[in-house]
Amino acid sequence: MAYQRIEIDHGKCTTPYACKKCLQICPMAVFGITTVKMEKFKETDENQPGAFKLRVAFGDKCIVCNECLEVCPVGALTVTYA
């Protein structure tokens, strides 16, 4: 059985919470965002590079539509097949 592997270049995807394009376009809701930097009693700035990190939350649900690849403005996503 073939499967796909979704890789994220975090050097390119530095402000995923401000962008959210892959999250909005994915029909299977494969992606999620994790907060990396948190300060007590302060709201985390969505435009601060490195404050949030994009992750593949449900990679097994990916239907390989490649819409996330097309919509990513910085080309941070790659999908490989095995």
TAJOTA-V450151 format. One record per residue. N is the residue number from 1. SS is DSSP state (h for helix, s for strand, l for the rest). OMEGA is omega in degrees with one decimal (none if undefined). Layout:
n->(N N)
ss->(SS SS)
omega->(OMEGA OMEGA)
This chain:
n->(1 2 3 4 5 6 7 8 9 10 11 12 13 14 15 16 17 18 19 20 21 22 23 24 25 26 27 28 29 30 31 32 33 34 35 36 37 38 39 40 41 42 43 44 45 46 47 48 49 50 51 52 53 54 55 56 57 58 59 60 61 62 63 64 65 66 67 68 69 70 71 72 73 74 75 76 77 78 79 80 81 82)
ss->(l l l s s s s s l l l l l l l h h h h l h h h h h l l l l l s s s s s l l l l l l l l l l l l l l l l s s s s s l l h h h l l l l l h h h h h l l l l l s s s s s l)
omega->(179.4 176.6 -179.6 176.9 179.9 179.4 -179.2 175.1 -176.5 173.6 177.3 -178.4 -174.4 -179.8 -176.3 -178.9 177.3 -177.0 178.1 -175.6 180.0 178.3 -177.4 -174.2 -175.7 -178.5 -177.9 179.2 -177.3 -171.9 174.4 179.1 178.4 175.3 -178.8 -177.9 -179.8 176.6 -178.5 177.7 177.1 175.2 179.8 -179.0 -178.1 179.8 179.9 179.9 177.6 -179.3 178.9 -178.8 176.3 178.8 175.2 -175.5 -176.0 -177.3 179.6 179.3 -176.7 178.8 176.1 176.4 178.8 177.3 178.5 178.7 -178.0 -174.2 -177.4 -176.2 -177.7 179.2 -175.4 -175.8 171.4 177.0 177.1 -177.0 178.4 none)
